[in-house]
Amino acid sequence: MAGKTTPRIYGMLAAAATAFALLLTGGAPSTAANPAQEKTINYVNLGDSYSAGFGSGSIISPFPGCFQGDGPTHVTQIAALPGVVLTADGACAGATAQQVATMAGALNSQLAQADLVTLSLGGNNLPFGDTIAACSTLGSPAVCEQMLAAAWEELDGVQAAVHATLAQIDSQTDATILVLGYPRLFTTNNGDQPLVTASTARAMNKVNDALNRSIRSATNGTSAKFVPVLGPFNNHGINADNSWMYYNTGNLADPFNVHPNTTGYLNGYFPASRNHIHLNQLG
């Protein structure tokens, strides 16, 4: 997912997919195994800003039209596991499920050789970032209600779009496919907060939970496995005493806002993912 400015800043993802494919054609990461290792595990990462590491490090553009965070995340930790080689990281902030499918199509050769694929998708199909902006303290209560109602109505469409993308990726690879869910953005037991009121936060968390259920259902009929992260992030949302979510109170337009911070990626997303990665069964 991403903030309100995402459509303007992070568009052109179809062109980005082509650019990335051409970049890899000229210099893909080496897949040569360490002599001490018995096998190499080829790893491909796809998805939106939660897979692109927004909230950790600084914003970089690894190829034209795509933006990622360059700090430590679950992706860097997975890539550091024994034998694992990250052959392609095509996650881009702002990507919809359809745009993730476009990127996957551009990375067909990498997916064909992959043993492990991780991705997050679906949040930008609501779009959740615009809903957060409308429901913030700077937004309009009336528009917020309209956006929340629209989000509930769009969940079936989100599920269909996510399923179509997962079915496509499933047809491209025999890899283990891990679909990462989203954490609840807000911890509500501390009352109102700078971004939203406690009641609005609860309403948005309910939409967030429904989104996760839709994504889980979208894996049906595919080999993809849904990886929930609600447990690890419990009581670590925005306004928590120990928040694992990035939120810059001095800049509501900060594109890292409402994304996991480095701790969230390392203590939330990575352990959840690692529990589903069986290295002895990959490669």
Long-range contacts (C-beta under 8 A, 24 or more apart in sequence): 1-48, 1-49, 1-50, 1-123, 1-124, 1-127, 1-128, 1-129, 1-182, 1-258, 1-259, 2-48, 2-49, 2-54, 2-93, 2-94, 2-124, 2-129, 2-255, 2-259, 3-129, 3-132, 3-133, 3-253, 3-254, 3-255, 3-257, 3-258, 4-129, 4-130, 4-132, 4-133, 4-253, 5-253, 5-255, 6-49, 6-93, 6-94, 6-124, 6-127, 6-129, 6-255, 7-94, 7-127, 9-67, 9-94, 9-255, 10-65, 10-66, 10-67, 10-92, 10-93, 10-94, 10-95, 11-65, 11-94, 12-64, 12-65, 13-65, 13-66, 13-92, 13-94, 13-95, 13-99, 13-102, 13-103, 14-99, 14-102, 15-64, 15-65, 16-63, 16-64, 16-65, 16-66, 16-92, 16-103, 17-90, 17-99, 17-102, 17-103, 17-105, 17-106, 17-107, 18-106, 19-63, 19-64, 19-65, 19-66, 20-62, 20-63, 20-66, 20-88, 20-90, 20-103, 20-106, 20-107, 21-106, 21-107, 23-63, 24-88, 24-107, 24-110, 28-87, 28-88, 28-110, 29-85, 29-86, 29-87, 29-88, 30-85, 31-85, 31-87, 31-113, 33-83, 34-83, 37-82, 37-83, 38-83, 39-83, 39-283, 40-83, 40-85, 40-283, 41-81, 41-83, 41-84, 41-85, 41-115, 41-116, 41-279, 41-282, 41-283, 42-85, 42-87, 42-110, 42-113, 42-114, 42-115, 42-116, 42-175, 42-283, 43-78, 43-79, 43-84, 43-85, 43-86, 43-87, 43-114, 43-115, 43-116, 43-117, 43-118, 44-86, 44-87, 44-88, 44-89, 44-90, 44-107, 44-110, 44-111, 44-114, 44-116, 44-117, 44-118, 44-173, 44-175, 45-75, 45-86, 45-88, 45-89, 45-90, 45-91, 45-117, 45-118, 45-119, 46-90, 46-91, 46-100, 46-103, 46-104, 46-107, 46-117, 46-118, 46-119, 46-121, 46-169, 47-91, 47-95, 47-100, 47-118, 47-119, 47-120, 47-121, 47-180, 48-91, 48-92, 48-93, 48-94, 48-95, 48-96, 48-100, 48-120, 48-121, 48-123, 48-124, 49-91, 49-92, 49-93, 49-94, 49-95, 49-259, 50-120, 50-123, 50-180, 50-182, 50-259, 50-260, 50-269, 51-75, 51-91, 51-118, 51-119, 51-120, 51-180, 52-91, 52-92, 52-93, 53-91, 53-265, 54-93, 54-246, 54-255, 54-256, 54-259, 55-245, 55-246, 55-256, 55-259, 55-260, 55-261, 55-262, 55-264, 55-265, 56-260, 56-261, 56-262, 56-265, 57-262, 59-255, 59-256, 62-89, 65-92, 66-90, 66-92, 66-93, 67-92, 67-93, 67-94, 68-92, 68-93, 69-256, 69-259, 71-262, 71-265, 72-262, 72-265, 72-266, 73-262, 73-265, 73-266, 73-269, 73-270, 74-118, 74-180, 74-265, 74-266, 74-269, 74-270, 74-272, 74-273, 75-118, 77-266, 77-270, 77-274, 78-116, 78-118, 78-270, 78-273, 78-274, 78-277, 81-274, 81-277, 81-279, 82-279, 83-279, 83-283, 84-116, 84-279, 87-113, 87-114, 91-119, 91-120, 93-255, 94-124, 95-121, 95-124, 96-121, 96-124, 96-125, 96-161, 97-121, 97-122, 97-124, 97-125, 97-158, 97-161, 97-162, 97-164, 97-165, 98-161, 98-164, 98-165, 100-165, 101-164, 101-165, 101-168, 101-169, 104-165, 104-168, 104-169, 104-172, 105-168, 105-172, 108-172, 111-169, 111-172, 111-173, 111-175, 112-172, 112-173, 114-173, 114-175, 115-175, 115-176, 115-282, 115-283, 116-175, 116-176, 116-178, 116-277, 116-282, 117-169, 117-173, 117-175, 117-176, 117-177, 117-178, 118-177, 118-178, 118-180, 118-273, 119-169, 119-177, 119-178, 119-179, 119-180, 120-179, 120-180, 120-181, 120-182, 121-162, 121-165, 121-179, 121-215, 122-158, 122-161, 122-162, 122-211, 122-214, 122-215, 122-218, 123-182, 123-211, 125-154, 125-157, 125-158, 125-161, 125-162, 126-151, 126-154, 126-155, 126-158, 126-207, 126-211, 128-207, 128-208, 128-211, 129-258, 131-204, 131-207, 132-185, 132-195, 132-196, 132-204, 132-258, 135-196, 135-200, 135-203, 135-204, 136-195, 136-196, 136-252, 137-194, 137-195, 137-196, 137-197, 138-252, 144-200, 148-203, 148-204, 148-207, 151-207, 152-207, 152-210, 155-210, 155-211, 155-214, 156-214, 158-211, 158-214, 158-215, 158-218, 159-214, 159-215, 159-217, 159-218, 160-218, 162-214, 162-215, 162-218, 163-217, 163-218, 163-219, 163-220, 163-221, 163-222, 166-218, 166-219, 166-222, 166-224, 167-221, 167-222, 169-224, 170-222, 170-223, 170-224, 176-223, 176-225, 176-276, 176-277, 176-281, 176-282, 177-222, 177-223, 177-224, 177-225, 178-224, 178-225, 178-227, 178-273, 178-276, 178-277, 179-215, 179-218, 179-219, 179-224, 179-225, 179-226, 179-227, 180-227, 180-229, 180-269, 180-272, 180-273, 181-212, 181-215, 181-216, 181-226, 181-227, 181-228, 181-229, 181-230, 182-208, 182-211, 182-212, 182-229, 183-208, 183-229, 183-230, 183-232, 183-233, 183-236, 183-237, 183-244, 183-245, 183-260, 183-264, 183-268, 184-208, 184-209, 184-230, 184-233, 184-234, 184-237, 185-237, 185-238, 185-245, 185-258, 186-237, 186-238, 186-239, 187-235, 187-236, 187-237, 187-238, 187-239, 187-240, 187-243, 188-237, 188-239, 189-235, 190-239, 190-240, 190-241, 193-238, 193-239, 194-239, 194-247, 194-249, 195-238, 195-239, 195-247, 195-252, 201-238, 201-239, 205-237, 225-276, 227-272, 227-273, 227-275, 227-276, 228-272, 229-268, 229-269, 229-272, 231-272, 232-267, 232-268, 232-269, 232-271, 232-272, 233-260, 233-264, 233-268, 236-264, 236-268, 244-268
